[in-house]
């Protein structure tokens, strides 16, 4: 939801910047919109906090479940590299399927906004027709490089998180304090079952008998 909000607010910001009059101060317009975007994001974080508190309370869930689900998402990023023996160059579809992000509607909205922003931008700054193709190519290359770099960074962060969690689980399993016989093994099997259930779930499967996100 925050990604969708960031996308929509960013498009609205660009559209307002290119449609502002020449007499308006660019920095003042930018500061005004950034302030409004900050307020919206703070309100979204507060609303998410209340919503997830409600979900965990009435579904009788522990807050540790969010860390477990984060581990599942990180493992999707780091381990989803092959599908039926074929290598996958872009593994983000696994995370998209799990969190239930519909890509096609957002792509249509993005293209429609960008078309309007591009035409208004070229008209305002009087970009020649011959230069528009080169400018569009430069922007495309920059966005492509940003996608590649963000993917590499995300894969690195996910790998570090997976290694940290697995190392902590290993230490807990082998250095747990002495207790009743079978308690640590039972706790470990229960933890494994929970992780397996999370790994087998996608967003739209978790609807029966639960308060969904």
Helices and strands as residue ranges (DSSP letters): H 2-19, H 26-58, H 64-79, E 82-83, E 86-87, H 92-99, H 103-124, H 129-174, H 183-199, G 203-205
